[in-house]
């Protein structure tokens, strides 16, 4: 992105009512919160903080900040077609976070639209919500080649934008889909089999790790555990 494009993006952001952006390192070291009732505390890492007139405007400003041709990490040169930002209700009480876009998402520019996405839609509907009621995003916004796991430098570069999305939406519950998303958010090396079934405090929300829909396509017997996790999600949303 050249200087002229940056200037235009900042001007448009100002028109949306954004008061400013903080990149102070102190925002990356805000204290952990510890929750009551046995809820575990997750590390809280920071990112740029924006103030806008509405969540929808703030999300648009973040998307503009990323830009359509982001080149901050090496994925832009490794075959990705487009940035896959996120989709759904800016005021959602429930947010799903996956690891990275796949081939279908890279083509359409929308997260979770392939077979795994179709299963995720069914999971959402199973707790009496619609896909448009929730917000769906990924830890990183570009497809890694051959759908490999994101590498740490890619995560470090992209995750501040996810943190901004979370802080704008302010969901009541976040569902981390799969081992990689849960590990990235919780800063842990524990497998998803040990993380699921637990509730963590995370950036003002309750975070529940569960199996990724793609894993369920390969291991349908694990759908029972996911259903138990989603019943927990539903109970937290109803409080």
Beta strands, then each sheet from edge to edge (+ up, - down):
strand 1: 21-22
strand 2: 40-41
strand 3: 49-50
strand 4: 87-88
strand 5: 94-98
strand 6: 135-138
strand 7: 173-177
strand 8: 199-202
strand 9: 205-210
sheet 1: 1+ 3-
sheet 2: 2+ 8+ 9- 7- 5- 6- 4+
end
